[in-house]
Amino acid sequence: MIDQLEEALTRALTAAADGTPQPGDDFVSGVRHRQRQRRNRRVAAVAACAVVLTTVGTVTAISPSRPAPPPEPVAMSWWSGVVPDFAAAKAPQEVWPEAVRRLPQNLPDGRQYQVVAVIDEHRYLITTHEYVLTADGIVAQKPDPRPTGPSVFDVKANTVRPLFDPDSKIGADVVWYSADGAALVGDRAVWLIAVNRRSGGSFELWSSGVDGVGGPRRLAVVTGDRTVPHISVVGDAVYWQQTNANGQGSAGVYRQPVSGGAAERIAGSEGYTWFGVSPWVTNAEEAALPGQKPAPSKGTLWNLATGERRPWTVHPDARHLSCDPVLCAGQASDGKPVLQQLDGTEYQVLPYGDLRFAMQPAREGRFGVGSIARSDGRAEFIWDRYTGTAAVFHTGNKPGSRSESLEGMTVFGFENSTVQWSDGRGGSYVLDLAAIH
């Protein structure tokens, strides 16, 4: 399945570059390789599922008419030790009605869209990539005929305002580019673009006010190597990991204020990497796969906002483990999924076979998002790991089916903080994890 997705994405990216002067092979191949890795991780987390794009005649909100107040901090920071009964879990709109909103299927001009972040009661930071389902039910991103970066979708006014016009901003010497990654930092949007100029390739960080004030402007040239950096948000700044000159390992984590100024490297961050859970970084290598070198048996998580460090240790019976600030998840020697506390206690083997449980962290690890295998097929879930509460998406998706409307697909926003899905009956929704009390 993953091999098929890689091939589909490779064809898509190749088609996107047709008709332009050929950029440097190393740069473009690096971009494509990293994009495939990132999309494969998303697909691994949701298995054979994807975004909903079904027509909705009106826009309503399940949440209150006024924006919900910021949720009070939950007085926990570790896994409760409880694993919910995913088979019996209800839909998100039943479990967390204050955090779910119903949205239109498409933008006013008919394009698909994905919610990156919720700005306020009516406005959403979105991207407009198009997706298709292959004959085998694999989700693949179509080439953007003219990638533009993020936009602001106002569902009350039924308007879409692009935040970036690359034709007027990135310069006449550009021969190839693509937009990749977007986030919300206060009242500003930030995003990353891969640019191949006649002078060479680079990755650039851009920013614009979501109200149309102060931008767009280029904040920094992030890196000139072939590895697409993962951007993360901490407070009023954007962070990314710089790769060593040989393309292996971390040369440190850099910080760029969205207000401008020079980027700076965080002292002592060499060897630490981002893993999609702002503001935490880890010094562990990616979990090894069968047949590769063993995964590390211990490591440290570091909160760049507070300075807190959390060490973790792998239980002796676990393999291929990865840890976030709340718990560790991985596989046992027989391939079954396992969970544990960071210190190796509360070790639990879950009742799912190999590759039948996949999960990624969100919101500093409080939530887990992923998919499980049930008697009625795979299902995507959101799990509040502090309280043990969970919700399952009933998308009506039929594995292996092909759908021009892409009904039954699920897509996660920046660092999995938003989820957009269909109920399989014409309803399109977005869940904002930040609004869950």
C-alpha positions as a LaTeX table, in Angstrom:
\begin{tabular}{lrrr}
\hline
Residue & $x$ (\AA) & $y$ (\AA) & $z$ (\AA) \\
\hline
Met1 & 0.00 & 0.00 & 0.00 \\
Ile2 & 2.74 & 2.44 & 0.94 \\
Asp3 & 4.71 & 1.57 & $-2.20$ \\
Gln4 & 1.66 & 2.35 & $-4.32$ \\
Leu5 & 1.25 & 5.70 & $-2.57$ \\
Glu6 & 4.90 & 6.55 & $-3.16$ \\
Glu7 & 4.48 & 5.81 & $-6.86$ \\
Ala8 & 1.31 & 7.90 & $-7.05$ \\
Leu9 & 2.92 & 10.86 & $-5.33$ \\
Thr10 & 6.04 & 10.58 & $-7.47$ \\
Arg11 & 3.91 & 10.69 & $-10.63$ \\
Ala12 & 1.96 & 13.65 & $-9.25$ \\
Leu13 & 5.03 & 15.68 & $-8.39$ \\
Thr14 & 6.65 & 14.83 & $-11.70$ \\
Ala15 & 3.59 & 16.05 & $-13.58$ \\
Ala16 & 3.60 & 19.26 & $-11.55$ \\
Ala17 & 7.09 & 20.11 & $-12.73$ \\
Asp18 & 6.44 & 19.46 & $-16.44$ \\
Gly19 & 6.81 & 22.46 & $-18.71$ \\
Thr20 & 9.43 & 24.20 & $-16.57$ \\
Pro21 & 13.22 & 24.19 & $-16.86$ \\
Gln22 & 14.64 & 21.18 & $-15.10$ \\
Pro23 & 15.74 & 22.04 & $-11.54$ \\
Gly24 & 18.66 & 20.42 & $-9.78$ \\
Asp25 & 18.19 & 16.67 & $-9.43$ \\
Asp26 & 19.44 & 16.47 & $-5.85$ \\
Phe27 & 17.18 & 19.25 & $-4.63$ \\
Val28 & 13.94 & 18.07 & $-6.26$ \\
Ser29 & 14.53 & 14.42 & $-5.48$ \\
Gly30 & 15.14 & 15.39 & $-1.87$ \\
Val31 & 11.89 & 17.35 & $-1.74$ \\
Arg32 & 9.95 & 14.50 & $-3.26$ \\
His33 & 11.52 & 11.94 & $-0.95$ \\
Arg34 & 10.72 & 13.98 & 2.16 \\
Gln35 & 7.18 & 14.74 & 0.97 \\
Arg36 & 6.63 & 11.02 & 0.44 \\
Gln37 & 7.92 & 10.27 & 3.93 \\
Arg38 & 5.63 & 12.83 & 5.53 \\
Arg39 & 2.56 & 11.74 & 3.57 \\
Asn40 & 3.32 & 8.08 & 4.24 \\
Arg41 & 3.33 & 8.83 & 7.97 \\
Arg42 & $-0.07$ & 10.50 & 7.61 \\
Val43 & $-1.42$ & 7.55 & 5.65 \\
Ala44 & 0.04 & 5.10 & 8.19 \\
Ala45 & $-1.84$ & 6.94 & 10.91 \\
Val46 & $-5.19$ & 6.80 & 9.12 \\
Ala47 & $-4.68$ & 3.66 & 7.03 \\
Ala48 & $-7.15$ & 3.64 & 4.15 \\
Cys49 & $-9.10$ & 6.75 & 5.08 \\
Ala50 & $-9.15$ & 10.40 & 3.93 \\
Val51 & $-10.96$ & 14.03 & 3.89 \\
Val52 & $-14.57$ & 14.48 & 3.41 \\
Leu53 & $-15.68$ & 16.61 & 0.59 \\
Thr54 & $-19.44$ & 16.08 & 0.32 \\
Thr55 & $-21.91$ & 18.88 & $-0.50$ \\
Val56 & $-23.61$ & 20.62 & 2.41 \\
Gly57 & $-26.33$ & 23.13 & 1.57 \\
Thr58 & $-25.94$ & 25.34 & 4.63 \\
Val59 & $-23.24$ & 26.05 & 7.17 \\
Thr60 & $-24.15$ & 25.33 & 10.76 \\
Ala61 & $-22.12$ & 25.03 & 13.94 \\
Ile62 & $-22.55$ & 22.33 & 16.51 \\
Ser63 & $-20.54$ & 24.50 & 18.86 \\
Pro64 & $-22.29$ & 27.42 & 20.67 \\
Ser65 & $-23.16$ & 30.56 & 18.68 \\
Arg66 & $-20.31$ & 32.36 & 20.39 \\
Pro67 & $-16.76$ & 31.01 & 20.30 \\
Ala68 & $-16.12$ & 28.72 & 23.23 \\
Pro69 & $-13.78$ & 30.17 & 25.86 \\
Pro70 & $-10.28$ & 28.76 & 25.96 \\
Pro71 & $-10.35$ & 25.39 & 27.73 \\
Glu72 & $-9.08$ & 25.29 & 31.27 \\
Pro73 & $-5.75$ & 23.45 & 31.64 \\
Val74 & $-6.26$ & 19.79 & 32.38 \\
Ala75 & $-4.54$ & 18.91 & 35.64 \\
Met76 & $-2.67$ & 15.97 & 34.14 \\
Ser77 & 0.44 & 15.51 & 32.04 \\
Trp78 & 0.79 & 11.74 & 31.94 \\
Trp79 & $-1.18$ & 8.88 & 30.48 \\
Ser80 & $-4.02$ & 7.79 & 32.78 \\
Gly81 & $-3.21$ & 4.14 & 32.10 \\
Val82 & $-6.70$ & 3.59 & 30.66 \\
Val83 & $-7.15$ & 2.22 & 27.12 \\
Pro84 & $-10.68$ & 2.91 & 25.88 \\
Asp85 & $-12.95$ & 0.43 & 24.15 \\
Phe86 & $-12.57$ & 1.82 & 20.64 \\
Ala87 & $-15.21$ & $-0.55$ & 19.27 \\
Ala88 & $-17.85$ & 1.05 & 21.51 \\
Ala89 & $-16.72$ & 4.68 & 21.11 \\
Lys90 & $-19.20$ & 7.26 & 19.81 \\
Ala91 & $-18.77$ & 9.88 & 17.09 \\
Pro92 & $-16.81$ & 13.08 & 17.96 \\
Gln93 & $-19.93$ & 15.27 & 17.68 \\
Glu94 & $-21.48$ & 13.18 & 20.46 \\
Val95 & $-18.40$ & 13.08 & 22.67 \\
Trp96 & $-17.15$ & 16.67 & 22.24 \\
Pro97 & $-20.03$ & 18.71 & 20.73 \\
Glu98 & $-18.43$ & 22.00 & 21.79 \\
Ala99 & $-15.40$ & 21.30 & 19.60 \\
Val100 & $-17.12$ & 20.11 & 16.40 \\
Arg101 & $-18.33$ & 22.32 & 13.54 \\
Arg102 & $-20.17$ & 21.47 & 10.35 \\
Leu103 & $-18.68$ & 22.96 & 7.18 \\
Pro104 & $-19.40$ & 23.13 & 3.45 \\
Gln105 & $-18.07$ & 20.38 & 1.25 \\
Asn106 & $-16.19$ & 22.69 & $-1.12$ \\
Leu107 & $-15.03$ & 26.27 & $-1.46$ \\
Pro108 & $-17.31$ & 28.69 & $-3.35$ \\
Asp109 & $-15.42$ & 27.97 & $-6.59$ \\
Gly110 & $-15.82$ & 24.21 & $-6.13$ \\
Arg111 & $-12.28$ & 23.38 & $-5.01$ \\
Gln112 & $-11.47$ & 20.91 & $-2.26$ \\
Tyr113 & $-9.91$ & 22.30 & 0.91 \\
Gln114 & $-8.31$ & 21.14 & 4.14 \\
Val115 & $-8.59$ & 22.97 & 7.47 \\
Val116 & $-5.14$ & 23.65 & 8.92 \\
Ala117 & $-6.34$ & 25.66 & 11.94 \\
Val118 & $-9.45$ & 27.34 & 13.36 \\
Ile119 & $-8.98$ & 31.13 & 13.48 \\
Asp120 & $-12.28$ & 32.13 & 15.11 \\
Glu121 & $-16.01$ & 31.37 & 14.96 \\
His122 & $-16.30$ & 31.77 & 11.20 \\
Arg123 & $-12.77$ & 31.79 & 9.75 \\
Tyr124 & $-10.42$ & 28.91 & 8.99 \\
Leu125 & $-6.83$ & 28.70 & 7.79 \\
Ile126 & $-6.94$ & 26.28 & 4.86 \\
Thr127 & $-4.89$ & 24.74 & 2.08 \\
Thr128 & $-6.34$ & 23.68 & $-1.26$ \\
His129 & $-4.55$ & 20.52 & $-2.31$ \\
Glu130 & $-6.63$ & 18.15 & $-4.44$ \\
Tyr131 & $-6.79$ & 14.44 & $-3.59$ \\
Val132 & $-7.80$ & 11.37 & $-5.55$ \\
Leu133 & $-8.46$ & 7.75 & $-4.64$ \\
Thr134 & $-6.67$ & 5.10 & $-6.67$ \\
Ala135 & $-8.39$ & 1.91 & $-7.74$ \\
Asp136 & $-6.94$ & 0.26 & $-4.62$ \\
Gly137 & $-8.36$ & 2.90 & $-2.32$ \\
Ile138 & $-5.03$ & 4.70 & $-1.82$ \\
Val139 & $-5.13$ & 8.43 & $-1.17$ \\
Ala140 & $-2.81$ & 10.44 & $-3.44$ \\
Gln141 & $-2.33$ & 14.18 & $-3.75$ \\
Lys142 & $-2.80$ & 15.60 & $-7.23$ \\
Pro143 & $-0.24$ & 18.08 & $-8.58$ \\
Asp144 & $-1.19$ & 21.69 & $-7.91$ \\
Pro145 & $-1.40$ & 23.49 & $-11.28$ \\
Arg146 & $-0.52$ & 26.71 & $-9.46$ \\
Pro147 & 0.34 & 26.25 & $-5.77$ \\
Thr148 & $-0.37$ & 29.39 & $-3.75$ \\
Gly149 & 0.14 & 28.61 & $-0.08$ \\
Pro150 & $-2.59$ & 28.96 & 2.56 \\
Ser151 & $-5.84$ & 30.96 & 2.42 \\
Val152 & $-8.47$ & 32.22 & 4.86 \\
Phe153 & $-11.96$ & 30.74 & 4.36 \\
Asp154 & $-14.76$ & 32.81 & 5.92 \\
Val155 & $-17.78$ & 30.49 & 5.95 \\
Lys156 & $-20.18$ & 33.25 & 7.07 \\
Ala157 & $-19.22$ & 35.57 & 4.22 \\
Asn158 & $-18.63$ & 32.60 & 1.87 \\
Thr159 & $-15.30$ & 34.08 & 0.75 \\
Val160 & $-11.76$ & 32.79 & 0.31 \\
Arg161 & $-8.78$ & 35.14 & 0.58 \\
Pro162 & $-5.38$ & 33.79 & $-0.53$ \\
Leu163 & $-2.48$ & 34.92 & 1.64 \\
Phe164 & 0.21 & 34.43 & $-0.98$ \\
Asp165 & 0.65 & 35.21 & $-4.67$ \\
Pro166 & 3.88 & 33.48 & $-5.68$ \\
Asp167 & 3.97 & 35.10 & $-9.12$ \\
Ser168 & 4.53 & 38.49 & $-7.53$ \\
Lys169 & 6.54 & 37.44 & $-4.49$ \\
Ile170 & 9.05 & 34.67 & $-5.06$ \\
Gly171 & 10.86 & 36.27 & $-8.02$ \\
Ala172 & 11.39 & 35.85 & $-11.75$ \\
Asp173 & 14.38 & 33.53 & $-11.36$ \\
Val174 & 12.26 & 30.67 & $-9.95$ \\
Val175 & 12.02 & 27.60 & $-12.17$ \\
Trp176 & 10.13 & 25.29 & $-9.79$ \\
Tyr177 & 8.46 & 25.49 & $-6.39$ \\
Ser178 & 5.88 & 23.82 & $-4.17$ \\
Ala179 & 4.05 & 24.81 & $-0.98$ \\
Asp180 & 4.48 & 22.44 & 1.94 \\
Gly181 & 3.30 & 22.95 & 5.52 \\
Ala182 & 1.29 & 25.75 & 7.14 \\
Ala183 & 0.47 & 26.79 & 10.70 \\
Leu184 & $-1.21$ & 29.54 & 12.73 \\
Val185 & 0.88 & 31.65 & 15.13 \\
Gly186 & $-1.34$ & 34.12 & 16.95 \\
Asp187 & $-2.89$ & 36.33 & 14.25 \\
Arg188 & $-0.37$ & 35.31 & 11.60 \\
Ala189 & $-0.13$ & 32.36 & 9.25 \\
Val190 & 3.26 & 30.84 & 8.49 \\
Trp191 & 4.12 & 28.37 & 5.76 \\
Leu192 & 7.06 & 26.72 & 4.06 \\
Ile193 & 7.79 & 26.61 & 0.34 \\
Ala194 & 10.39 & 24.65 & $-1.58$ \\
Val195 & 11.98 & 26.88 & $-4.23$ \\
Asn196 & 14.41 & 26.01 & $-6.99$ \\
Arg197 & 15.98 & 29.18 & $-8.40$ \\
Arg198 & 18.53 & 29.40 & $-11.16$ \\
Ser199 & 21.08 & 29.98 & $-8.40$ \\
Gly200 & 20.10 & 26.83 & $-6.49$ \\
Gly201 & 17.42 & 25.29 & $-4.30$ \\
Ser202 & 16.25 & 26.28 & $-0.83$ \\
Phe203 & 13.34 & 26.13 & 1.58 \\
Glu204 & 11.80 & 29.44 & 2.60 \\
Leu205 & 9.61 & 30.40 & 5.55 \\
Trp206 & 6.87 & 32.94 & 4.78 \\
Ser207 & 4.32 & 34.73 & 6.94 \\
Ser208 & 1.20 & 36.89 & 6.56 \\
Gly209 & $-1.43$ & 38.34 & 8.88 \\
Val210 & $-4.70$ & 36.44 & 8.62 \\
Asp211 & $-6.50$ & 39.82 & 8.63 \\
Gly212 & $-4.54$ & 40.91 & 5.57 \\
Val213 & $-2.24$ & 43.21 & 7.54 \\
Gly214 & 1.53 & 42.78 & 7.54 \\
Gly215 & 2.46 & 40.47 & 4.75 \\
Pro216 & 3.10 & 38.32 & 3.01 \\
Arg217 & 6.81 & 38.49 & 3.68 \\
Arg218 & 9.69 & 36.06 & 3.69 \\
Leu219 & 10.95 & 35.45 & 7.22 \\
Ala220 & 13.95 & 33.26 & 6.51 \\
Val221 & 15.71 & 30.92 & 4.12 \\
Val222 & 15.45 & 27.85 & 6.29 \\
Thr223 & 17.97 & 25.53 & 4.66 \\
Gly224 & 19.68 & 24.92 & 1.37 \\
Asp225 & 20.03 & 21.16 & 1.73 \\
Arg226 & 17.75 & 18.52 & 0.28 \\
Thr227 & 15.80 & 17.65 & 3.45 \\
Val228 & 12.41 & 19.30 & 3.88 \\
Pro229 & 12.36 & 20.64 & 7.46 \\
His230 & 9.39 & 20.12 & 9.74 \\
Ile231 & 8.21 & 23.46 & 11.10 \\
Ser232 & 6.76 & 23.71 & 14.60 \\
Val233 & 5.20 & 26.51 & 16.60 \\
Val234 & 6.24 & 27.57 & 20.10 \\
Gly235 & 4.70 & 30.77 & 21.45 \\
Asp236 & 5.22 & 33.58 & 18.92 \\
Ala237 & 7.97 & 31.86 & 16.96 \\
Val238 & 8.50 & 29.11 & 14.40 \\
Tyr239 & 11.10 & 26.41 & 14.99 \\
Trp240 & 12.73 & 23.88 & 12.68 \\
Gln241 & 15.48 & 21.30 & 12.72 \\
Gln242 & 18.58 & 21.84 & 10.61 \\
Thr243 & 20.23 & 18.77 & 9.10 \\
Asn244 & 23.97 & 18.17 & 9.15 \\
Ala245 & 25.94 & 18.89 & 5.98 \\
Asn246 & 26.07 & 15.17 & 5.15 \\
Gly247 & 22.27 & 14.97 & 5.33 \\
Gln248 & 22.37 & 12.74 & 8.41 \\
Gly249 & 21.37 & 13.71 & 11.96 \\
Ser250 & 20.44 & 17.04 & 13.48 \\
Ala251 & 22.73 & 20.06 & 13.45 \\
Gly252 & 20.41 & 21.81 & 15.88 \\
Val253 & 17.01 & 23.44 & 16.22 \\
Tyr254 & 16.51 & 27.02 & 15.02 \\
Arg255 & 14.06 & 29.68 & 16.19 \\
Gln256 & 12.52 & 32.41 & 14.02 \\
Pro257 & 10.15 & 35.03 & 15.55 \\
Val258 & 7.15 & 35.70 & 13.29 \\
Ser259 & 7.68 & 39.41 & 13.94 \\
Gly260 & 10.92 & 39.19 & 11.96 \\
Gly261 & 14.61 & 39.42 & 12.75 \\
Ala262 & 17.39 & 36.89 & 12.44 \\
Ala263 & 16.95 & 33.18 & 13.10 \\
Glu264 & 18.98 & 31.73 & 15.98 \\
Arg265 & 20.08 & 28.24 & 16.93 \\
Ile266 & 18.92 & 26.97 & 20.34 \\
Ala267 & 21.95 & 26.29 & 22.51 \\
Gly268 & 22.43 & 22.59 & 23.18 \\
Ser269 & 19.91 & 21.48 & 20.55 \\
Glu270 & 22.41 & 19.56 & 18.42 \\
Gly271 & 21.20 & 15.99 & 18.05 \\
Tyr272 & 17.59 & 16.89 & 18.88 \\
Thr273 & 14.81 & 16.65 & 16.31 \\
Trp274 & 11.17 & 17.71 & 15.96 \\
Phe275 & 8.61 & 14.94 & 15.80 \\
Gly276 & 5.36 & 16.87 & 15.39 \\
Val277 & 4.53 & 17.65 & 19.03 \\
Ser278 & 5.35 & 21.31 & 19.68 \\
Pro279 & 7.11 & 22.48 & 21.81 \\
Trp280 & 8.90 & 19.17 & 22.43 \\
Val281 & 11.98 & 17.79 & 20.71 \\
Thr282 & 13.60 & 14.38 & 21.11 \\
Asn283 & 17.14 & 13.05 & 20.90 \\
Ala284 & 15.99 & 9.60 & 19.78 \\
Glu285 & 16.48 & 8.35 & 16.26 \\
Glu286 & 13.44 & 7.25 & 14.30 \\
Ala287 & 12.22 & 3.84 & 15.41 \\
Ala288 & 13.95 & 1.08 & 13.51 \\
Leu289 & 11.98 & $-1.22$ & 11.23 \\
Pro290 & 12.39 & $-5.02$ & 11.12 \\
Gly291 & 15.74 & $-5.91$ & 9.61 \\
Gln292 & 17.31 & $-2.55$ & 10.50 \\
Lys293 & 19.51 & $-1.61$ & 13.43 \\
Pro294 & 17.77 & $-1.78$ & 16.83 \\
Ala295 & 15.85 & 1.26 & 18.01 \\
Pro296 & 17.32 & 3.18 & 20.97 \\
Ser297 & 16.39 & 1.83 & 24.41 \\
Lys298 & 16.24 & 5.22 & 26.12 \\
Gly299 & 16.22 & 8.92 & 25.38 \\
Thr300 & 15.07 & 12.35 & 26.49 \\
Leu301 & 12.25 & 14.69 & 25.52 \\
Trp302 & 12.94 & 18.42 & 25.91 \\
Asn303 & 10.33 & 21.16 & 26.13 \\
Leu304 & 11.88 & 24.21 & 24.46 \\
Ala305 & 9.25 & 26.53 & 25.96 \\
Thr306 & 9.72 & 25.58 & 29.63 \\
Gly307 & 13.08 & 23.81 & 29.65 \\
Glu308 & 11.55 & 20.66 & 31.17 \\
Arg309 & 13.20 & 17.36 & 30.24 \\
Arg310 & 11.47 & 13.99 & 30.40 \\
Pro311 & 13.62 & 10.87 & 30.13 \\
Trp312 & 12.13 & 7.69 & 28.78 \\
Thr313 & 13.13 & 4.01 & 28.89 \\
Val314 & 11.86 & 1.15 & 26.75 \\
His315 & 10.26 & $-1.82$ & 28.51 \\
Pro316 & 12.37 & $-4.98$ & 27.92 \\
Asp317 & 9.56 & $-6.68$ & 25.97 \\
Ala318 & 8.93 & $-3.75$ & 23.61 \\
Arg319 & 10.49 & $-3.07$ & 20.24 \\
His320 & 10.34 & $-0.15$ & 17.81 \\
Leu321 & 9.03 & 2.19 & 20.48 \\
Ser322 & 8.55 & 5.96 & 20.14 \\
Cys323 & 7.74 & 8.28 & 23.04 \\
Asp324 & 5.89 & 11.57 & 23.30 \\
Pro325 & 5.45 & 13.66 & 26.48 \\
Val326 & 2.50 & 11.55 & 27.68 \\
Leu327 & 3.20 & 7.91 & 26.75 \\
Cys328 & 5.22 & 5.56 & 24.57 \\
Ala329 & 3.75 & 3.42 & 21.80 \\
Gly330 & 5.27 & 0.75 & 19.62 \\
Gln331 & 5.36 & $-2.97$ & 18.97 \\
Ala332 & 6.21 & $-6.11$ & 20.87 \\
Ser333 & 8.49 & $-8.75$ & 19.39 \\
Asp334 & 5.44 & $-10.54$ & 17.95 \\
Gly335 & 4.27 & $-7.38$ & 16.18 \\
Lys336 & 1.35 & $-6.57$ & 18.47 \\
Pro337 & 0.96 & $-2.90$ & 19.48 \\
Val338 & 2.09 & $-1.96$ & 22.98 \\
Leu339 & 1.82 & 1.06 & 25.25 \\
Gln340 & 3.77 & 2.11 & 28.33 \\
Gln341 & 4.52 & 5.04 & 30.60 \\
Leu342 & 7.74 & 6.92 & 29.85 \\
Asp343 & 9.54 & 5.10 & 32.68 \\
Gly344 & 8.61 & 1.68 & 31.25 \\
Thr345 & 5.77 & 0.95 & 33.68 \\
Glu346 & 2.09 & 0.29 & 32.84 \\
Tyr347 & 3.24 & $-1.90$ & 29.93 \\
Gln348 & 0.17 & $-3.09$ & 28.01 \\
Val349 & $-0.21$ & $-5.26$ & 24.92 \\
Leu350 & $-3.25$ & $-4.20$ & 22.88 \\
Pro351 & $-5.62$ & $-6.77$ & 21.32 \\
Tyr352 & $-4.79$ & $-5.91$ & 17.72 \\
Gly353 & $-2.61$ & $-7.73$ & 15.22 \\
Asp354 & 0.41 & $-6.38$ & 13.39 \\
Leu355 & $-0.32$ & $-3.10$ & 11.55 \\
Arg356 & $-3.87$ & $-3.03$ & 12.92 \\
Phe357 & $-3.24$ & $-0.17$ & 15.31 \\
Ala358 & $-1.54$ & 3.09 & 14.33 \\
Met359 & $-1.32$ & 6.27 & 16.38 \\
Gln360 & 0.33 & 9.68 & 16.37 \\
Pro361 & 0.33 & 12.29 & 19.17 \\
Ala362 & $-1.35$ & 15.70 & 19.10 \\
Arg363 & $-1.60$ & 18.74 & 21.39 \\
Glu364 & 1.60 & 18.02 & 23.35 \\
Gly365 & 0.67 & 14.35 & 23.55 \\
Arg366 & $-2.65$ & 14.78 & 25.36 \\
Phe367 & $-4.42$ & 13.25 & 22.37 \\
Gly368 & $-3.65$ & 10.29 & 20.18 \\
Val369 & $-5.01$ & 10.17 & 16.64 \\
Gly370 & $-4.89$ & 7.13 & 14.43 \\
Ser371 & $-6.72$ & 4.05 & 13.23 \\
Ile372 & $-7.64$ & 0.59 & 14.42 \\
Ala373 & $-8.98$ & $-2.55$ & 12.79 \\
Arg374 & $-12.53$ & $-3.43$ & 13.84 \\
Ser375 & $-14.96$ & $-6.11$ & 12.73 \\
Asp376 & $-16.52$ & $-3.61$ & 10.28 \\
Gly377 & $-13.19$ & $-2.48$ & 8.83 \\
Arg378 & $-10.67$ & 0.16 & 9.83 \\
Ala379 & $-11.83$ & 3.13 & 11.87 \\
Glu380 & $-10.10$ & 6.39 & 12.78 \\
Phe381 & $-10.08$ & 7.55 & 16.37 \\
Ile382 & $-9.30$ & 10.48 & 18.65 \\
Trp383 & $-8.22$ & 9.47 & 22.15 \\
Asp384 & $-7.90$ & 11.84 & 25.11 \\
Arg385 & $-5.09$ & 10.04 & 26.85 \\
Tyr386 & $-5.42$ & 12.09 & 30.06 \\
Thr387 & $-9.00$ & 11.01 & 30.71 \\
Gly388 & $-9.37$ & 7.80 & 28.70 \\
Thr389 & $-12.22$ & 9.27 & 26.60 \\
Ala390 & $-12.27$ & 8.39 & 22.90 \\
Ala391 & $-14.30$ & 9.05 & 19.76 \\
Val392 & $-14.40$ & 7.11 & 16.49 \\
Phe393 & $-15.12$ & 8.53 & 13.05 \\
His394 & $-18.00$ & 6.78 & 11.31 \\
Thr395 & $-17.16$ & 7.81 & 7.76 \\
Gly396 & $-19.02$ & 5.15 & 5.83 \\
Asn397 & $-15.82$ & 4.50 & 3.91 \\
Lys398 & $-15.64$ & 1.22 & 2.01 \\
Pro399 & $-12.04$ & 0.00 & 1.76 \\
Gly400 & $-10.89$ & $-0.44$ & $-1.80$ \\
Ser401 & $-13.70$ & 1.65 & $-3.28$ \\
Arg402 & $-13.20$ & 4.51 & $-5.70$ \\
Ser403 & $-15.15$ & 7.71 & $-5.19$ \\
Glu404 & $-15.11$ & 10.86 & $-7.28$ \\
Ser405 & $-16.45$ & 12.83 & $-4.29$ \\
Leu406 & $-13.82$ & 11.32 & $-1.98$ \\
Glu407 & $-16.52$ & 10.67 & 0.58 \\
Gly408 & $-15.23$ & 8.85 & 3.62 \\
Met409 & $-11.80$ & 10.48 & 3.69 \\
Thr410 & $-10.18$ & 12.03 & 6.77 \\
Val411 & $-7.41$ & 14.64 & 6.90 \\
Phe412 & $-5.52$ & 16.04 & 9.89 \\
Gly413 & $-4.40$ & 19.67 & 10.17 \\
Phe414 & $-1.14$ & 21.08 & 11.49 \\
Glu415 & 0.38 & 18.62 & 13.98 \\
Asn416 & $-2.97$ & 16.78 & 14.00 \\
Ser417 & $-4.63$ & 19.66 & 15.92 \\
Thr418 & $-7.68$ & 19.65 & 13.63 \\
Val419 & $-9.49$ & 16.76 & 11.98 \\
Gln420 & $-11.80$ & 17.04 & 8.96 \\
Trp421 & $-14.04$ & 14.13 & 8.02 \\
Ser422 & $-17.34$ & 12.90 & 6.61 \\
Asp423 & $-20.08$ & 10.90 & 8.27 \\
Gly424 & $-20.70$ & 9.12 & 4.95 \\
Arg425 & $-24.18$ & 10.63 & 4.66 \\
Gly426 & $-23.46$ & 14.07 & 3.25 \\
Gly427 & $-22.17$ & 15.70 & 6.43 \\
Ser428 & $-18.76$ & 17.39 & 6.57 \\
Tyr429 & $-17.20$ & 18.27 & 9.91 \\
Val430 & $-14.07$ & 19.65 & 11.57 \\
Leu431 & $-12.93$ & 18.85 & 15.10 \\
Asp432 & $-10.76$ & 21.48 & 16.83 \\
Leu433 & $-8.76$ & 19.69 & 19.54 \\
Ala434 & $-7.85$ & 23.04 & 21.14 \\
Ala435 & $-11.54$ & 23.55 & 22.00 \\
Ile436 & $-11.87$ & 20.32 & 24.00 \\
His437 & $-12.18$ & 21.12 & 27.72 \\
\hline
\end{tabular}
